[in-house]
Amino acid sequence: MGRERAGAGGPADFRAWRGFSYSSLDFEFVPDAIDSRLGTVDAWGMYFFFTAAMLFINIHHYFIDNVVWRFKDPQVRAYLLG
């Protein structure tokens, strides 16, 4: 009863769409708007802020994945959890 069916249009679907919308704003539309406003494409020949956002995402995921995969090691877990 407490679980929503996939595709039922319930709260789980709304959260998925909300997450997609926020991530689209944060990592595509906002950097593109900043690049357009500051004219980085004309000045540097590249979308600087869009590229910086994509690099941030990839580097962030690299470090997070590294921690997640090593979390099973008791020594690493003790260090991370204090």
N, C-alpha and C positions, 0 to 999 in steps of 0.2 A: 503494500500500500504506500509506503513512504518513498518508493522509487519511481522515477519518471521513465517512461518508455522512450527509447531513442526515436526521434522523428515525431514525437507526440505534440510538439509545440509548447512544451512546458518550460519550467525555469531553467532546466539544463540547456535547452536549445537557446534560450535568451542569453544565458551566460556565455555560451560559445560565440554567438554573434557579437555580443558586447566586447568580448576579448579580441575578436578579429577586428572590430571597428577601432578600438583603442590602439592596437598594434599598427594598424594601417595609418592612423593619424600620427602616432609617435615616430614611426620609422620610415614613412614614405612621404606623406603629405607635408608634414611640418619641415623636415629637412629640405624638401623641394621648394617650399615657400620661402624659406630663408635664403636658399641659393638664388631664387628668382629676385627676391627683394634686394640682396646685396650684389647681385650681378657677378657671382663667382664664375659662371660659365663664360661670360664675355671676357672677364679679366684673366682667368687662369686656364680656360679651355676645358674645365671639368666641373662636375657637380661635387664640390668639396664637402658640404655638410651631409649630403646623401651618402657619399662614400664613407665619411667618418661614422655615420650611424650604422652602416653595414659592417664596418670593421669592428665597432664596439660590440655588436651582437655576436659576431663570430669569435672574437677574443673572449668575451664573457662566457659563451658556451663552452669554449675550450677549457677554461679554468673550472667551471662548474662540473663538466663531465669528468675532469681529472679527479676532482674531490669525490664525486659519486662513485667512481670505479674503485678508488682506493679506500673508501669508507669501510669496506669489509675487513681491512687489515686492523687488528686490535691496537697496534701502536699508533697508527694514523688516527683512528677513532678517539683514542685517549687524548691525543694532542689537540684535535679539533673541538672536542667537547669539554676540554679543560680538566 
